[in-house]
């Protein structure tokens, strides 16, 4: 019979299709048939979609924060000018976004789904708060963009959550 054999414990690339004798039930042994293993295509697509949307979300947010530090005239009215206070507020805006961007990119690289769920929800909440600031300023452009990103972010986090169904592990298993 043909079977997949793991040559090492490093991932799918070390699986080899080999011919082995057909297993049989014997004293202290059982034969188990595995018909499917691994992640479903739905889960893989949900992880990819959540990774893409979360990466775009945090890179856009970080980009605006960095632009506010380097060229504030792109984000604030020209008559306001660059002041020490506007620079300080821009640095406060960038302070949480840049580490969040690094953590999200690390979670995407490591394919850490639980981390992506948490960081994606946090990124969505930050965009929702940015939309609230735009609403407070009565500026539709500063409200609509972050609101769209936050709704999209929460949607893909929800899709990822229902596709992986992370359940807490108990002592009994």
C-alpha positions as a printed NumPy array, in Angstrom:
array([[  0.   ,   0.   ,   0.   ],
       [  1.075,   3.6  ,  -0.492],
       [  1.25 ,   6.026,   2.42 ],
       [  2.656,   9.424,   3.302],
       [  5.603,   9.143,   5.679],
       [  7.048,  12.069,   7.632],
       [ 10.826,  11.991,   7.275],
       [ 11.228,  14.916,   9.702],
       [  8.966,  17.13 ,  11.785],
       [  9.376,  20.382,   9.866],
       [  6.267,  20.619,   7.705],
       [  4.668,  19.347,   4.534],
       [  7.863,  19.443,   2.488],
       [  9.288,  16.456,   4.369],
       [  6.356,  14.147,   3.601],
       [  7.265,  11.339,   1.205],
       [  4.886,   8.983,  -0.616],
       [  6.264,   5.487,   0.042],
       [  5.216,   1.849,  -0.403],
       [  4.759,   0.045,   2.925],
       [  3.252,  -3.303,   3.939],
       [ -0.455,  -3.12 ,   4.764],
       [ -0.851,  -2.622,   8.537],
       [ -2.831,  -5.127,  10.541],
       [ -4.387,  -5.215,  13.981],
       [ -2.201,  -6.986,  16.513],
       [ -1.724,  -7.143,  20.274],
       [ -1.489,  -3.56 ,  21.599],
       [ -1.887,  -1.993,  18.131],
       [ -4.793,  -0.488,  16.245],
       [ -5.249,   0.485,  12.613],
       [ -6.684,   3.947,  12.044],
       [ -7.694,   5.294,   8.643],
       [ -7.137,   9.025,   8.143],
       [ -9.141,  10.325,   5.226],
       [ -8.319,  14.022,   5.597],
       [ -5.725,  15.949,   7.546],
       [ -4.542,  19.544,   7.688],
       [ -6.346,  22.804,   7.224],
       [ -9.322,  23.132,   4.949],
       [ -9.236,  25.357,   1.893],
       [-11.742,  27.667,   3.613],
       [ -9.386,  28.141,   6.556],
       [ -6.403,  28.757,   4.281],
       [ -8.328,  31.349,   2.281],
       [ -9.59 ,  33.016,   5.479],
       [ -6.037,  33.241,   6.831],
       [ -4.791,  34.744,   3.563],
       [ -7.646,  37.238,   3.373],
       [ -7.264,  38.277,   7.011],
       [ -3.498,  38.617,   6.536],
       [ -3.929,  40.805,   3.46 ],
       [ -6.595,  43.096,   4.932],
       [ -4.786,  43.418,   8.27 ],
       [ -1.47 ,  44.201,   6.561],
       [ -3.095,  46.872,   4.379],
       [ -4.932,  48.292,   7.406],
       [ -1.878,  48.697,   9.607],
       [  0.377,  49.88 ,   6.781],
       [ -2.124,  52.597,   5.821],
       [ -2.52 ,  53.67 ,   9.449],
       [  1.254,  53.654,  10.013],
       [  1.808,  55.51 ,   6.75 ],
       [ -0.547,  58.312,   7.739],
       [  1.103,  58.548,  11.156],
       [  4.584,  58.728,   9.656],
       [  3.416,  61.241,   7.031],
       [  2.052,  63.436,   9.824],
       [  5.509,  63.507,  11.368],
       [  7.468,  64.114,   8.141],
       [  5.031,  66.239,   6.096],
       [  2.124,  67.402,   8.259],
       [  0.824,  69.757,   5.535],
       [ -0.593,  66.696,   3.755],
       [ -2.895,  65.942,   6.687],
       [ -3.67 ,  69.242,   8.394],
       [ -4.858,  72.523,   6.878],
       [ -2.056,  74.594,   5.343],
       [ -2.848,  77.613,   7.516],
       [ -2.227,  75.544,  10.64 ],
       [  1.421,  75.047,   9.754],
       [  3.884,  72.794,  11.5  ],
       [  4.051,  73.451,  15.198],
       [  5.706,  71.681,  18.052],
       [  2.251,  70.598,  19.284],
       [  1.279,  69.089,  15.901],
       [  4.582,  67.188,  15.778],
       [  4.026,  65.885,  19.3  ],
       [  0.48 ,  64.733,  18.473],
       [  1.749,  63.026,  15.304],
       [  4.373,  61.153,  17.314],
       [  1.705,  60.09 ,  19.813],
       [ -0.379,  58.8  ,  16.89 ],
       [  2.572,  56.861,  15.458],
       [  3.723,  55.386,  18.769],
       [  1.136,  52.565,  19.002],
       [  0.75 ,  52.038,  15.253],
       [  4.354,  51.26 ,  14.357],
       [  4.788,  48.459,  16.949],
       [  1.356,  47.117,  15.975],
       [  2.493,  47.034,  12.344],
       [  5.633,  45.102,  13.295],
       [  3.649,  42.631,  15.423],
       [  1.074,  42.071,  12.666],
       [  3.743,  41.527,  10.031],
       [  5.479,  39.075,  12.372],
       [  2.223,  37.189,  12.988],
       [  1.585,  37.013,   9.249],
       [  5.118,  35.757,   8.602],
       [  4.855,  33.101,  11.322],
       [  1.253,  32.268,  10.275],
       [  0.165,  32.663,  13.889],
       [ -3.607,  32.593,  13.526],
       [ -4.492,  33.331,  17.189],
       [ -2.169,  36.352,  17.158],
       [ -3.656,  37.518,  13.865],
       [ -7.151,  37.33 ,  15.357],
       [ -6.19 ,  39.489,  18.333],
       [ -4.035,  41.97 ,  16.415],
       [ -6.61 ,  42.223,  13.62 ],
       [ -9.351,  43.073,  16.109],
       [ -7.05 ,  45.666,  17.689],
       [ -6.262,  47.195,  14.284],
       [ -9.987,  47.363,  13.515],
       [-10.677,  49.061,  16.848],
       [ -7.959,  51.639,  16.174],
       [ -9.481,  52.433,  12.778],
       [-12.927,  52.72 ,  14.357],
       [-11.542,  55.239,  16.845],
       [ -9.934,  57.154,  13.962],
       [-13.347,  57.248,  12.256],
       [-14.779,  58.708,  15.472],
       [-12.16 ,  61.459,  15.402],
       [-13.126,  62.266,  11.791],
       [-16.766,  62.373,  12.823],
       [-15.908,  64.684,  15.72 ],
       [-14.115,  67.016,  13.288],
       [-17.105,  66.921,  10.902],
       [-14.758,  65.749,   8.119],
       [-16.366,  63.053,   5.988],
       [-13.058,  62.049,   4.351],
       [-11.406,  61.446,   7.718],
       [-14.427,  59.432,   8.849],
       [-15.362,  57.327,   5.803],
       [-11.936,  55.807,   5.089],
       [-11.204,  54.572,   8.609],
       [-14.818,  53.429,   9.03 ],
       [-14.607,  51.371,   5.832],
       [-11.283,  49.833,   6.91 ],
       [-12.577,  49.023,  10.388],
       [-15.75 ,  47.344,   9.08 ],
       [-13.7  ,  45.347,   6.558],
       [-11.177,  44.432,   9.266],
       [-13.839,  43.212,  11.698],
       [-15.469,  41.223,   8.886],
       [-12.279,  39.333,   7.964],
       [-11.463,  38.732,  11.647],
       [-14.955,  37.256,  12.036],
       [-14.442,  35.05 ,   8.94 ],
       [-11.106,  33.866,  10.273],
       [-12.6  ,  33.174,  13.699],
       [-15.436,  31.017,  12.376],
       [-13.141,  29.155,   9.984],
       [-10.584,  28.089,  12.599],
       [-12.904,  27.682,  15.59 ],
       [-10.215,  28.054,  18.207],
       [-11.342,  26.225,  21.32 ],
       [ -9.631,  26.441,  24.693],
       [ -7.746,  23.329,  25.745],
       [ -8.581,  21.798,  29.108],
       [ -6.573,  19.414,  31.221],
       [ -8.752,  16.536,  30.023],
       [ -8.092,  17.404,  26.36 ]])
